[in-house]
Amino acid sequence: IWTKRCLRHTLRYNIYFIQVSHFLVAPVYKKKDKDAARKKREDGNAAYAKKWYRQAMMMYSVAAVKSPSGDECLAYSIANRSACLYYLGEIKLCIADINLALARGYPPQLHYKLYERLAKCYVLLNDKEGAMKAALTSKKMLEKMKSKFDPEKYKSALKGLMNLGNLVNNPKEGMKDNIEVVEDPVVPVPKVAWKPQKKMRELSSLLRVEYEPEVGRHVKAEKEVNPGDTLLVEEPFAAVLYADKQGNTCDFCFKRLKVVIPCTQCAGIGFCSKDCRDKALLSYHKYECKYLDLLHGLGCSTIAKLALRIITTHPLDYFKKLRTDLNVNNKSIEFKQPYLAVFNLVGLDEQRWPEDIFARTMMAVALLKVLKAAKSFPDKSDADTFTDDEIFIGSLILRHLNVLQFNAHEVYQLLRTDKTKIKPCKNNLIGLAVYPKASFFNHSCHPNTSRSVFCM
């Protein structure tokens, strides 16, 4: 039995070695599709004509995600979606789509229509100054493009803008659209009970953190803790969505999507706003964008993707500056940099068996090759030759794979059937994140504390 087991592990090692040593990294991702985008926009137009606004909005969103950057279908889809959002009462989202359509190349001769809709939005928000400014801009745009219209159409459009002016001045009398404005509730981030600790602001002063050789870092109650007390409020150091949630959840902030703001390069993920998209593109997504399906095809678990995300959310210099401070035997409770707290989480390295270490090392090498192909390193070395910086980052990825197995926390959404009631409800797992301070709390199948996730 022992001989067969050794042979099986030896064969597995050889297979892993061959796979990684001959692993050629090439972009594999969901690409933009002009024809598919146009078909979805046509489907959206058909639904909009029947006043099926929610269905039309979904079709326009798919069209926007699939439209190549610079293609007119992108601007048309977003502009048409803004009309759906207007009739659905999602006025703030409508305004965001109008601005995005204008920025993405919506035809100048039709700008007056979007500004007309923008004015109506501001009327519904009781913003008379904004409504007046949008109405005047609409009139200017129409006059500027007068030569593009036949006389009858121009006259009809001008008459519509005259009615718009009356609406701005007398909103109660002029508003014919029966729009009920949807207000998204503002969920405040809770504050820790009593007051935060002086050195670890994320933790309540009801607690203290200690280190003991037998149990490692852990949290103890300093004072009496009452039911309902908030003990910790912490943002994740890094987080990653589950693959099956990428179509209905913002890839950056994890907010549930009502409308999708597409990536400019891939058709695999979406964002809830232009701000979230731009932040993602400036950090992790510029490296991961064209390799999302490759990572999935490699068999990367969500933990492996999170191990990579810890690296891609920060520039190379961030880790190089901390290199002399990295010590797996550091027993400190407080760290000057958040990453040091992540690095020093427990990975049980000394208790791992050889095949487990080997498998994780091979995954770290594969992820490092993806990083290298994505141009995250300034050096232009050969694909199978690694510089000192690259080997350093690879060792960090391996460390992440070890510590995340025991320290990653699930991120979930609370699904309710009634917005005014908590029950019935269901926890919907959507991703994985690493919270350095939350990892001080011991895991338990029967915990006496609970976790809540706030996606802002």
VMD Tcl script that draws the C-alpha trace (Angstrom):
set ca {
  {0.00 0.00 0.00}
  {2.81 2.38 0.96}
  {4.66 1.67 -2.34}
  {1.52 2.31 -4.41}
  {0.89 5.55 -2.53}
  {4.46 6.80 -3.15}
  {4.18 5.89 -6.85}
  {0.88 7.74 -7.13}
  {2.36 10.88 -5.54}
  {5.47 10.64 -7.74}
  {3.33 10.45 -10.88}
  {1.25 13.39 -9.64}
  {4.41 15.46 -9.05}
  {5.66 14.67 -12.56}
  {2.31 15.65 -14.11}
  {2.26 18.93 -12.18}
  {5.86 19.66 -13.18}
  {5.18 18.99 -16.88}
  {2.00 21.08 -16.84}
  {3.65 24.12 -15.23}
  {6.98 23.94 -17.06}
  {5.15 23.80 -20.42}
  {2.42 26.23 -19.37}
  {2.25 28.99 -22.00}
  {0.18 31.91 -20.79}
  {-2.16 33.46 -23.36}
  {-5.20 35.71 -22.90}
  {-8.38 33.67 -22.41}
  {-11.43 35.75 -21.54}
  {-14.93 36.67 -22.69}
  {-14.37 39.06 -25.59}
  {-16.64 41.80 -26.88}
  {-19.03 40.74 -29.66}
  {-20.37 43.47 -31.93}
  {-23.01 41.28 -33.62}
  {-24.31 39.84 -30.34}
  {-24.50 43.36 -28.89}
  {-26.61 44.63 -31.78}
  {-28.96 41.65 -31.49}
  {-29.49 42.29 -27.78}
  {-30.12 45.99 -28.45}
  {-32.75 45.07 -31.03}
  {-34.37 42.76 -28.46}
  {-34.32 45.66 -26.01}
  {-35.97 47.96 -28.55}
  {-38.74 45.40 -29.10}
  {-39.36 45.09 -25.35}
  {-39.28 48.88 -24.90}
  {-41.90 49.33 -27.64}
  {-44.21 47.10 -25.58}
  {-43.39 49.10 -22.44}
  {-41.68 46.08 -20.86}
  {-39.14 48.43 -19.31}
  {-37.45 46.01 -16.92}
  {-36.92 43.39 -19.60}
  {-35.71 46.05 -22.05}
  {-33.28 47.38 -19.43}
  {-31.76 43.91 -19.04}
  {-31.36 43.51 -22.81}
  {-29.70 46.92 -23.10}
  {-27.34 46.01 -20.24}
  {-26.24 42.83 -22.01}
  {-25.77 44.83 -25.22}
  {-23.61 47.37 -23.36}
  {-21.43 44.62 -21.83}
  {-20.88 42.95 -25.22}
  {-20.31 46.17 -27.20}
  {-16.69 46.90 -28.13}
  {-15.31 50.16 -26.78}
  {-15.87 52.88 -29.36}
  {-18.72 51.10 -31.13}
  {-21.88 53.19 -31.46}
  {-23.97 50.33 -30.06}
  {-22.46 50.98 -26.62}
  {-23.65 54.60 -26.44}
  {-27.06 53.77 -27.95}
  {-27.61 50.88 -25.51}
  {-26.75 52.98 -22.46}
  {-28.88 55.92 -23.69}
  {-31.84 53.62 -24.32}
  {-31.35 52.03 -20.91}
  {-31.57 55.48 -19.33}
  {-35.10 55.78 -20.77}
  {-36.07 52.48 -19.12}
  {-34.62 53.62 -15.81}
  {-36.59 56.87 -16.06}
  {-39.92 55.07 -16.38}
  {-38.95 52.61 -13.63}
  {-38.30 55.52 -11.25}
  {-34.56 54.84 -10.92}
  {-33.78 58.50 -11.45}
  {-30.24 58.65 -10.07}
  {-29.25 55.65 -12.18}
  {-30.91 57.30 -15.17}
  {-28.80 60.44 -14.69}
  {-25.63 58.32 -14.44}
  {-26.51 56.52 -17.69}
  {-27.21 59.81 -19.49}
  {-23.79 61.15 -18.52}
  {-22.13 57.87 -19.50}
  {-23.85 57.78 -22.91}
  {-22.71 61.35 -23.61}
  {-19.15 60.39 -22.64}
  {-19.16 57.25 -24.82}
  {-19.93 58.96 -28.13}
  {-23.71 59.31 -28.38}
  {-24.45 61.12 -31.70}
  {-24.31 64.94 -31.26}
  {-27.54 65.51 -33.22}
  {-29.38 63.50 -30.56}
  {-27.80 65.11 -27.49}
  {-30.84 67.34 -27.05}
  {-32.96 64.24 -26.28}
  {-30.70 63.16 -23.44}
  {-30.58 66.65 -21.95}
  {-34.35 66.81 -22.20}
  {-34.58 63.57 -20.21}
  {-31.98 64.91 -17.78}
  {-34.12 67.99 -17.14}
  {-37.13 65.79 -16.35}
  {-35.00 63.80 -13.93}
  {-34.01 66.94 -12.05}
  {-37.65 68.00 -11.93}
  {-38.53 64.71 -10.24}
  {-35.66 65.29 -7.77}
  {-36.96 68.81 -7.05}
  {-33.74 70.33 -8.35}
  {-35.03 73.38 -10.26}
  {-31.56 74.80 -10.94}
  {-30.31 71.52 -12.43}
  {-33.51 71.13 -14.46}
  {-33.25 74.65 -15.87}
  {-29.59 74.19 -16.82}
  {-30.33 70.87 -18.58}
  {-33.32 72.36 -20.41}
  {-31.26 75.31 -21.70}
  {-28.46 72.93 -22.81}
  {-31.05 70.81 -24.64}
  {-32.30 73.87 -26.53}
  {-28.74 74.94 -27.42}
  {-27.91 71.45 -28.72}
  {-31.03 71.37 -30.86}
  {-30.33 74.81 -32.37}
  {-26.70 73.88 -32.99}
  {-27.76 70.80 -34.98}
  {-30.66 72.49 -36.81}
  {-29.14 71.68 -40.22}
  {-29.29 67.96 -39.42}
  {-33.10 67.93 -39.20}
  {-35.87 68.44 -41.74}
  {-38.03 71.51 -40.91}
  {-40.99 69.55 -39.58}
  {-38.95 67.43 -37.21}
  {-37.06 70.47 -35.96}
  {-40.32 72.30 -35.33}
  {-41.73 69.34 -33.43}
  {-38.60 68.99 -31.31}
  {-38.58 72.73 -30.54}
  {-42.22 72.55 -29.45}
  {-41.34 69.71 -27.10}
  {-38.62 71.85 -25.52}
  {-41.07 74.69 -25.03}
  {-43.25 72.29 -23.08}
  {-40.15 71.26 -21.14}
  {-39.60 74.88 -20.12}
  {-43.17 75.03 -18.79}
  {-42.54 71.79 -16.89}
  {-39.44 73.21 -15.21}
  {-41.31 76.33 -14.10}
  {-44.52 74.53 -13.09}
  {-43.56 70.91 -12.29}
  {-46.85 70.00 -10.57}
  {-48.97 71.16 -13.50}
  {-46.67 70.14 -16.36}
  {-45.54 66.63 -15.28}
  {-47.57 64.11 -17.31}
  {-45.38 61.06 -16.69}
  {-46.63 59.14 -13.66}
  {-43.20 58.35 -12.22}
  {-42.70 57.11 -8.68}
  {-39.11 57.88 -7.70}
  {-37.28 54.92 -6.15}
  {-35.15 55.90 -3.18}
  {-32.33 53.52 -2.23}
  {-31.99 53.30 1.55}
  {-28.73 54.57 2.98}
  {-27.25 51.92 5.25}
  {-24.86 53.51 7.75}
  {-21.71 51.62 8.70}
  {-22.06 50.68 12.38}
  {-19.66 51.91 15.01}
  {-17.99 49.63 17.54}
  {-19.59 49.40 20.95}
  {-18.27 51.56 23.78}
  {-15.36 53.11 21.85}
  {-12.58 51.91 19.52}
  {-9.21 50.81 20.83}
  {-6.48 53.43 20.65}
  {-4.05 51.35 18.56}
  {-6.41 48.99 16.71}
  {-9.28 51.27 15.76}
  {-11.23 48.45 14.11}
  {-11.76 46.71 17.47}
  {-13.98 47.75 20.35}
  {-12.28 48.63 23.62}
  {-14.51 45.96 25.16}
  {-11.91 43.52 23.82}
  {-8.21 42.89 24.05}
  {-5.93 40.87 21.74}
  {-3.37 38.52 23.24}
  {-0.77 36.01 22.04}
  {-0.14 32.65 23.66}
  {2.07 29.90 22.17}
  {-0.67 27.26 22.51}
  {-3.46 29.20 20.73}
  {-1.67 32.04 18.90}
  {-3.31 35.46 18.57}
  {-6.82 35.59 19.96}
  {-9.44 37.96 21.32}
  {-10.63 38.13 24.91}
  {-13.34 40.22 26.54}
  {-11.87 43.11 28.51}
  {-15.28 44.14 29.87}
  {-18.80 42.71 29.86}
  {-20.15 42.30 26.34}
  {-23.89 42.69 25.93}
  {-26.04 41.08 23.21}
  {-26.04 43.29 20.11}
  {-22.70 44.98 20.84}
  {-20.61 45.62 17.71}
  {-17.13 44.32 18.43}
  {-15.30 44.85 15.14}
  {-15.76 46.99 12.01}
  {-13.14 46.27 9.35}
  {-12.71 46.63 5.61}
  {-11.19 43.64 3.80}
  {-7.58 43.81 2.68}
  {-8.67 42.04 -0.51}
  {-11.82 40.33 -1.74}
  {-12.91 38.32 -4.77}
  {-16.33 37.33 -6.14}
  {-17.38 33.77 -6.77}
  {-17.39 33.14 -10.52}
  {-21.15 32.51 -10.67}
  {-21.90 35.91 -9.10}
  {-19.99 38.03 -11.62}
  {-23.09 38.75 -13.69}
  {-25.28 40.13 -10.92}
  {-22.83 41.69 -8.43}
  {-20.39 44.58 -8.74}
  {-16.90 43.13 -9.06}
  {-15.39 45.98 -7.02}
  {-17.75 46.86 -4.16}
  {-19.93 43.69 -4.17}
  {-23.14 45.69 -4.37}
  {-26.00 43.87 -6.10}
  {-26.33 45.19 -9.66}
  {-29.39 47.01 -10.88}
  {-27.61 48.13 -14.03}
  {-24.23 47.06 -15.36}
  {-21.34 49.38 -16.18}
  {-19.15 47.23 -18.45}
  {-15.40 46.81 -18.45}
  {-13.84 48.57 -21.45}
  {-11.94 45.42 -22.50}
  {-13.72 42.23 -21.43}
  {-17.33 41.02 -21.32}
  {-16.85 38.83 -18.26}
  {-17.67 41.12 -15.35}
  {-19.64 44.26 -14.53}
  {-19.62 47.17 -12.12}
  {-22.34 49.18 -10.39}
  {-20.86 52.56 -11.34}
  {-18.22 54.23 -13.44}
  {-16.33 55.04 -10.24}
  {-16.10 51.34 -9.25}
  {-15.03 50.39 -12.77}
  {-12.29 53.01 -12.90}
  {-10.95 52.03 -9.45}
  {-10.82 48.37 -10.50}
  {-9.07 49.19 -13.78}
  {-6.45 51.22 -11.92}
  {-5.65 48.33 -9.58}
  {-6.34 44.61 -9.92}
  {-8.48 44.34 -13.06}
  {-5.88 45.69 -15.46}
  {-3.83 42.56 -14.68}
  {-6.66 40.03 -14.38}
  {-8.97 41.27 -17.17}
  {-7.73 39.14 -20.07}
  {-6.93 36.05 -18.00}
  {-10.19 35.47 -16.10}
  {-11.24 32.38 -18.04}
  {-7.66 31.09 -18.05}
  {-7.62 31.18 -14.23}
  {-10.93 29.33 -14.20}
  {-9.61 26.76 -16.66}
  {-6.53 26.18 -14.52}
  {-8.83 24.99 -11.76}
  {-8.09 27.98 -9.52}
  {-10.23 27.88 -6.41}
  {-11.64 31.10 -5.01}
  {-8.84 30.96 -2.41}
  {-6.24 30.86 -5.20}
  {-7.89 33.84 -6.90}
  {-7.89 35.72 -3.59}
  {-4.18 34.87 -3.15}
  {-3.57 36.55 -6.50}
  {-5.92 39.48 -5.76}
  {-3.91 40.39 -2.66}
  {-0.98 41.02 -5.02}
  {-2.87 42.73 -7.88}
  {-4.56 45.30 -5.62}
  {-1.19 46.88 -4.79}
  {1.82 47.97 -6.87}
  {5.05 45.99 -6.80}
  {6.86 48.71 -4.82}
  {4.36 48.35 -1.96}
  {5.56 44.79 -1.29}
  {9.23 45.51 -1.99}
  {9.30 48.20 0.71}
  {7.97 45.67 3.25}
  {10.38 42.90 2.27}
  {12.74 43.30 5.24}
  {9.78 43.29 7.66}
  {8.38 39.93 6.53}
  {8.89 37.24 9.15}
  {6.65 34.19 9.50}
  {7.70 33.84 13.14}
  {6.58 37.33 14.10}
  {4.36 37.02 17.19}
  {3.32 40.68 17.26}
  {-0.27 41.73 17.75}
  {0.06 45.15 16.09}
  {1.54 45.84 12.64}
  {2.53 49.14 11.03}
  {1.16 48.02 7.64}
  {-2.06 46.04 6.99}
  {-0.27 43.60 4.71}
  {2.06 42.53 7.52}
  {-1.01 41.43 9.47}
  {-2.15 39.37 6.46}
  {1.29 37.83 5.94}
  {1.57 36.82 9.59}
  {-1.74 34.99 9.78}
  {-1.40 31.30 10.68}
  {-0.66 28.99 7.74}
  {0.42 25.85 9.66}
  {3.35 25.49 7.25}
  {5.23 23.05 9.50}
  {2.27 20.66 9.63}
  {1.69 20.35 5.87}
  {2.53 17.14 4.06}
  {4.89 17.25 1.01}
  {2.29 16.70 -1.69}
  {0.17 19.56 -0.32}
  {3.16 21.94 -0.36}
  {4.11 20.81 -3.86}
  {0.60 21.31 -5.25}
  {0.36 24.80 -3.74}
  {3.83 25.67 -5.06}
  {2.81 24.66 -8.58}
  {-0.33 26.83 -8.32}
  {1.81 29.74 -7.09}
  {4.12 29.32 -10.12}
  {1.12 29.23 -12.48}
  {-0.32 32.42 -10.94}
  {3.11 34.06 -11.13}
  {3.29 33.26 -14.84}
  {-0.11 34.89 -15.34}
  {1.10 37.99 -13.50}
  {4.21 38.09 -15.63}
  {2.24 37.76 -18.88}
  {-0.06 40.58 -17.68}
  {2.97 42.94 -17.52}
  {2.79 43.51 -13.77}
  {6.61 43.42 -13.61}
  {8.80 46.06 -15.28}
  {11.58 43.62 -16.27}
  {11.33 42.07 -19.75}
  {12.82 38.68 -18.96}
  {12.11 35.40 -20.72}
  {8.72 33.78 -19.99}
  {10.35 30.85 -18.15}
  {13.07 32.88 -16.41}
  {12.20 34.66 -13.19}
  {13.89 37.74 -11.73}
  {14.50 38.21 -8.02}
  {11.40 40.43 -7.71}
  {9.26 37.85 -9.48}
  {10.47 35.02 -7.25}
  {9.74 37.22 -4.23}
  {6.15 37.83 -5.37}
  {5.75 34.12 -6.14}
  {6.79 33.29 -2.57}
  {4.16 35.74 -1.28}
  {1.47 34.05 -3.38}
  {2.48 30.69 -1.88}
  {2.25 32.22 1.59}
  {-1.24 33.54 0.77}
  {-2.39 30.12 -0.40}
  {-1.36 28.71 2.97}
  {-2.84 31.34 5.29}
  {-6.10 31.87 3.38}
  {-7.10 28.24 3.85}
  {-7.73 29.02 7.52}
  {-8.31 32.78 7.55}
  {-10.48 33.73 4.57}
  {-14.06 34.75 5.39}
  {-17.14 34.37 3.24}
  {-18.89 37.50 1.99}
  {-22.64 37.21 1.72}
  {-25.77 39.14 0.83}
  {-28.89 39.03 2.96}
  {-31.84 38.23 0.69}
  {-35.29 39.19 1.96}
  {-38.76 38.78 0.50}
  {-39.92 42.02 2.15}
  {-37.83 45.19 2.41}
  {-39.54 46.13 5.68}
  {-38.93 42.80 7.43}
  {-35.88 40.74 8.33}
  {-37.61 37.37 8.20}
  {-37.89 35.31 6.11}
  {-34.34 35.83 4.85}
  {-31.45 33.89 3.36}
  {-27.69 34.35 3.38}
  {-26.45 34.27 -0.21}
  {-22.70 33.62 -0.44}
  {-21.15 35.84 -3.10}
  {-17.42 35.90 -2.46}
  {-14.37 35.52 -0.26}
  {-12.30 38.12 1.59}
  {-9.44 38.39 4.05}
  {-9.91 40.53 7.17}
  {-6.69 40.60 9.28}
  {-8.31 41.68 12.56}
  {-11.40 39.49 12.16}
  {-9.04 36.51 11.90}
  {-8.14 37.04 15.56}
  {-11.56 35.63 16.46}
  {-11.45 31.86 16.82}
  {-13.50 29.91 14.29}
  {-16.29 27.85 15.80}
  {-19.15 25.69 14.57}
  {-21.23 27.20 17.38}
  {-20.01 30.82 17.61}
  {-21.35 33.35 20.10}
  {-20.66 36.22 17.70}
  {-22.10 36.83 14.24}
  {-20.79 38.57 11.12}
  {-22.56 41.15 8.96}
  {-21.34 42.40 5.58}
  {-22.04 45.93 4.37}
  {-21.58 46.44 0.62}
  {-21.43 50.22 0.23}
}
mol new
graphics top color blue
foreach p $ca { graphics top sphere $p radius 0.5 }
foreach p [lrange $ca 0 end-1] q [lrange $ca 1 end] { graphics top cylinder $p $q radius 0.2 }
display resetview
